[in-house]
Amino acid sequence: MKKPIILCFVLALSLLSAGIVVRLPEGGQVNLYSDYYALIIGNSDYQYFPKLRGVKKDVQDIKAMFDRLGIPSEVQEDLSGQQMLEVLNRFIAGYGTKADRGLIIYYAGHGYTEDTFAGKQVGYIVPVDAPLYNKDVALFRQLGVSMNKIKELASLIQSRHVLMIFDSCFAGTIFRGNPGVPKAIEAKVAEPVRQFITAGDANEEVPDASIFKSTLKKGLEDGDADTNGDGFITGQELGYYLSLEVTNYSNGSQHPQYGKLNEPDFDRGDFVFALAKPVQPMKVETTAPPKPQIETVWLYGNLEVETNLAGDLYLNGDKFQSLAAGQKAKISKLVAGDYTVEMRTTDGNKSQQVSVQKDQTQSLAFKFEKKVQPDIQEFKVQPALTTPAPTQTSSSTPANMVYVEGGSFNMGSNDYDDDTPVHKVTVSSFYIGKYEVTQKEWRDVMGTTPSYFKGDDRPVEQVSWYDVIEY
């Protein structure tokens, strides 16, 4: 039988000022909250990272859970880097101004851990427009929301108690862990706190069918996270419960991390949920429960690509980098999965399919037969006036093209060494497009578009000289 959590402030609008009252075992009480409010962010429709189909259902399930618990909440989905910062700042400015409000932020989506030169790690939550880290480090850092930024935002909140839950895996670089069995609730829970719970440690498996979400719902709605049976679920109890249960359910492949902000002003208190009635303390099973069905797991592997001719390297249709002849590119910490790897050169294109596996390095080599160019002894440009001009009729002029009359002009300068001597150049008549080549026009010919700013009617960009030649 389920043990629903009943929050005291839901009794009646006139009683909201009573809020959450914690009665202490030794006598007395602590007035904690006037109310709660939650922000739920779900990123699933990624442009470059693998898409997470399960996140859309996850955020709706979490909202439904908060609704049943009487916690008002709002949902924001598929946010860019700029939008994530705007939403977080607006949430803090709108709801984080009351000292006695319990504030909750829940995030579901990709996480990433960056290894720094000093041997430390920086965790990120990943917006939908962030590029793969190895493709554009600077842009990833610009768009990704680092835990250092989260720490900065957390310090601006006026509410004493803030709980941040991340259904993603990354290094917990800004909080100090709280190992051990939680103690009975005490008066110091009222002190300020910024608490964090993550679904796993750096580079661990995060299934799209979220074990973490299902376990979180079980812990809060059924009251199973009340590990000491005192009628309250604290942030420390919830983190402890998730660290045990998720580790069991995932057969040891996922280890939730939890703790408090590693600063003296924000590590004294504890977030609190109140239960309708006490439950039995949690019993830790000696055998792991059956492992749930996992749809998708995203890990990290490496890829090495070598080419004997200069050209451009593409991953899944997106340009990754240009390579010189004989150069080898090593792509580290690439999200595991299937990729189409393509080399485009002036002597032709080749592509291969590769499956990147966890903690493994896949190697590819592209070998091209270089085309032999004929010897050019002499080439003379005929004057434009002797070259028959294309017929300018509505039936022969290509669509969206204009005719440009050929002619001659003097190129160069006698004032600069690099431009001397002044010489006559003759250009034949030609047609040119009225408008820039759109992404749809490029894709109709090439099959894919490398453009960063997507849109059929937008001009194609991110193309190289070799791409243009081929097009």
N, C-alpha and C positions, 0 to 999 in steps of 0.2 A: 504494500500500500504506500502510495506516495505521501510525503510529508511536506506540504506546500509551505513556502516561506511567506509569512504575512508581515508586511512592513507596517509599523504602527501608524504612519502618517496617512494611510489609505482609509482609515476608519471614517473620517468625515472632513469636509473642507474646514469646518470650524475648529478642528482639532489639529490642523497642520502644525501649529506652533509647538505642539508637544513633541513631535518628531520621534526619533529613536532614543529611548532611555535604556541604559545598561544598568542593571541591578547587580552589584558586586557581591561575590560570595561572602566576604567578611562584613557585609552591611553597607548601606549607603547606595548612592546611584550616581551615574554620569550621564548628563544630557549631551548627546552627540550631534544629531542631524535634525534640521527642520524638514529636509526633503532630499531626494536624489535626482540626478539627471545623467543620462548616458549618451555618448556619441559613438555611433557604429560606422566604421569605414570598411568597405569591401572592394578590393581591386582584383578584377578577374580578366578583363579584356585587354591584355597586354599587347603592345605593338611589337616588342622584340623578345622579351622573356616569354616562356611558354604560358599559354592561357590556362586559367584555373577555373574550369567549368563549375566545380562544386562550391565556389565561394558565394555565388549568388544565392544559393539555397541556405548556406551557412548564416549569412547576415540576416536573412528573414527569420531563420530559426532563433537566432540570438535576440532579435527584436521581439518575437513572440514570447520568448522566455521573460524578457524584461517587462513586457505588458502584463503577463500573468503575475509577476512579482510586484506590480504596481509602480514600476520605475519608468517614468517618461523617458523617451529616447528618440533620436533622429538617425536616419540612415543616409550615408553619402557613398556613392559607388563610382568606380572607375575614374579616379581623380588623377590629373597630371601633377607634376611636382609643384607647380605654382598653385594649383587648386588645393592641394593638400595643406600647404602652409596657410592659405586663405581660410580654409574651413577650420583648421585648428585654432588660428588666431581669433576668428569670429566666435567660436565656441567658448574660448577662454574669456573673451571680453563680455560675452552675453550671459554665460552661466557660471563662470568661475569667480564671481565677485562676492559671493556670500560665504562668510567664514564657516557657517554651520551647514553647508550643503555637501553631501557625499557625491563626488564627481567620478564618473567612470568613462574611460576611453577604451573601446574595443577595436582592434584592427585585424583583418584577415587578408592575406595576400603574400606576395613574395617578400622574403627578407634576404639580406646579403651581408657577408662579413668581409671587410677589407683588412688585409695584413699590412701594417705600416712598417717603415724602415727600421723603427726602433724596437720591433718585435711585439708591438701591441696590436690590438684588434679594434676596429671600429665597426659597429653594427648599423645597418640601414634598413628602413622599410622602403619598399620600392614602388614608386608611382608608375602608372601605366605607360607613360611616354619615355621612361628611362631606357637608354641603350644598354646592351650587354656591357658589363664592366670592361672586358678586354677589348671591346671595339672602340670605345671612346671614354677613357677614364675621367677626363675633365668634365664632360657633359654628364656622366653618371653622378659624379660628386655634386654637380650643380643642381641636378634634378632630384636625386635621392634625398630622403629625409633621414639624416644621421641621428644616432642616439644622443650625440652632443647637442643637436638642435632640440630634440625632445626634452633633454635636461634643462635647456635654457627656457623653453616654453613652460615646463612644469614649475619652474621657480617664479613665474609671473602669475600663477594662479593664486587667488586670495583664499580659496577654500582650504581648510586645514587638511582634509583627507582626500587624496586622489589615488585611484587604482587604475593602472594601465595594463590591459591584457592584449598580448600580441599572438595571434594564431599564425606564427611564422617562426623561423629559426634564424638566430644570429647570435653573435657573442654579446653577453651581458656586460658591457664595458662601463656602464655608468652606475650600476647598483651593486651593493654588497649582498652576497647570498645569506640566507637565514637557514642553515642546516639544523636538523634536530627536530624532536617532537614539540609542537607548540604548547605553551603553558596555558593555564587557566586565565580567563580574561581578568584584567586588572585596571586600575584607575588611569594608568598612563596611556591607555588606548586613545584618550582624548587629545594627546599631544599631536603636533603636525606630522604628516607622513606623506611621502610619495612612494607608492609601491608598484612593482613591476612583476608581471608573469609572462614568460615566453613559452611557446609550444615546444621548443627544443634548443639545444646548444648549436654553436656554429657548424654549418655544413652538414647537419643531420637531415634525415629523411623527413619530409613534410608531405604526407599523402593528401591528394586533392579531396578524398573522402575523409574529412577531418575527424580523427580519433580525439583530438584535443577538444573540439567543440562538443562532441557527444558526451565526453567525460565531464566537461564543465557544467553542462546542463544537469547531468545526474547529480553532481556535487551540490549545486545550488537548489534545484527544484525539489529533489528528494531529500535534501539535508544531509547527504552522505559525507559532505566535507566538514561537518561538525565533528572533528576527530576526537574531542574530549567530552562530547555530550553535554555541554553547558547551555545549550539553547542559542548559541551565537556562532556565526561563521566569520572568522577574521580573515584578513588578507593573507596572513601567514599560514592559517589553517588551510585556506583554499590552495595556496601554492604548494604546501606540503602534500595535500591530498592528490593534486594533479601530478606532482613529480613521481608519486608512487604508482598511481593507477595508469597513467598514460605510458609509463615505462613498461608496466606489465602488459597492457593491451598491445603495445607495439613490439613485444618480444625483445625489449632492450634496445631497439633502434632509435628511439626518440626519448630524450631526457629533458622535460620542462625545467626551466630555470626560474627562480623567484627570489625577490629580495627588496630592499629599500634603497632609495637614493643615497649614494655614499657621501652625504653631507650632514653635518651635525644638526642643522636646522630642520631637516626633513626625514629623520630616521628614528624618531622616538615613539610615535604613535602606531596605530594599526587600524586599517579599514574594517568596518563591522557590518555584517548583515544579521538581522534578528530573525530567529525561527519562531513559529507559532508555539512549539513545545519542544522540550529537549528530546534528543534521540540517543540511541546507544552509541558509545564511542566506536569509531571505525576499527574493524578488525582487518589486519593485513593478511591477505591470502598467502599461503605458502607455495601454491602452484599458480602459474600465470593463467588467466582466463583465455579462452580461444581468441586467436587473432582475427580481428574483423577483416572483411574484404577490402583491399586497397586498390583503388582504381589507377592512380598515377603517382609516381614518386620522382621528384626532381633532385638530382644530386649534381656533382661536379666531376669533370674529367678533363683531359688535355688532348689537343690535336696538333700535329705537326704536318705542314704542307711544304713541298719542295717543287720548284719549277726550273726547267732548263732555258726558258725564254722569259723575257720581261713582260709583265702584264699586270692585270688587276685580279685580286682574289675576292670572290663573292661567297657569302654564306646565306643559304636560303633566299637568294635573289638580291640580297643587300650587300653593297660593296664593303669589304672589311679593310683592305689595305692594298697598296701597290707593291709589287715585288720586282727586284732586279733579277737578271738571268743568273741561275745558280743559287739564289737566295732561299733560305729555309725560314718559314714563319712558324713560331711556336705559340699556340693559343692556350694559355693556362686558365684553369677554373672556368671552363665552358660548361654551361648547364647541360646535364646529360640528356640525350635524346637523339633523334635522327636528323641529319643535316644533308642538304645538297651543297656540295663544295664545287665551285666552278672557277677555272682560270680563263681569262679573256685576254688574248694577245692579238697583235696585228697579223699573225700567221694562222689565226683560228682560235676556236674555243673548245674546251673540254670540261666535262663535269663528271663527278663521281658521287655516289651515295655512301655515307658513312654513319655508323652508330657510335656515338660517344658514350662510354661506360664509366661508372663511378671509379675514381682513383686509377684510371687506366689512360694510357697515351696511344691514340690511333695515329698512324702515319700514312700520308698520301704523297705520291710523286706524279707530277704531270710532265710528260715528255712529248715535245712537239717536233715535227719535221720542219725545219726552217725553209721557207720558200726562197728559191734562187732568183735574184733580181737580174734582168737583162742589162748588159752594158749599155750606157747611154753616151754616144759619141758627141752628138750635137742636137740641140733642140731650139728651133726658132719659132717665136710667137708671131703669127700673122697679124697684121693690123686689123683692128676690129671692123674697119669700114669694108674690108674685103671678105669678112666672114659673113655668110648668109645669116641674117637675124631670124630667130624663131617667128613663126607666123602668129600675130597677135589677134586671135579670134576667140570669141567666147567658147567655141567648141574645142579649141586646142589648148587653152590656158588651164593649167591644173587648178583645182579648187583651192581657194584661200591662198593663192600665189599671185605675185605681181611680177611683171616683166621689167628688167633693168637693162637699159641700153649700154652696150660696151663702149669702151673708149680708151684713151691714153692719158697718162699724167706723169709728172716728174716726181720721183721718190728720192729721199735722201737730203743731205745738207752738206755744204762745204765748210760749215763752221765746227763740226764735230767729227773727230776721227772715225768713230764707229759708224757714221752715216755717209761717209764719202765713198765714191763720188756721187754727185747727183746723176740719176739715170732715169731713162724713160721706161715706164711699165705700161703694157697694154693688157687690158682685161676684156675677154669676149663677153658678149651679151649672155644673160642668164636669168633664171627665175629664182625668186626667194619668197619664203612664206611671209604672209602678212603678220602672223602672230607667232609667239613662241610655241614650240612643240609641247603639247599637253601630255600629262601622264597617261591619259587614255590612248592617245595616238602612239606614244612610245610603247605602251604595253601591247597594243594590237600588233605591233611589229616584232617586239623583242620577247613578249610573253610575260615579263615582270617589269616592275618599276623600282629603281633604287632610291626614289625620293624620300626624304625625311618628313616633309610636310605633305601628308597624303591628301589627295583630292583629284578626281578625274579631270576637272577643268583647270587645275593648277599647272604651271609649267614644270616640266621635268627638271630635276637637279640631282646633284651627286653623281654626275656622269663624267667619265674620263675621255681623253682623246681617242682611246681605243674603242670605247663604247660608241662614240659618234661615228667613227669610221664604219663600224659594223652596221649601225642603224642606217 
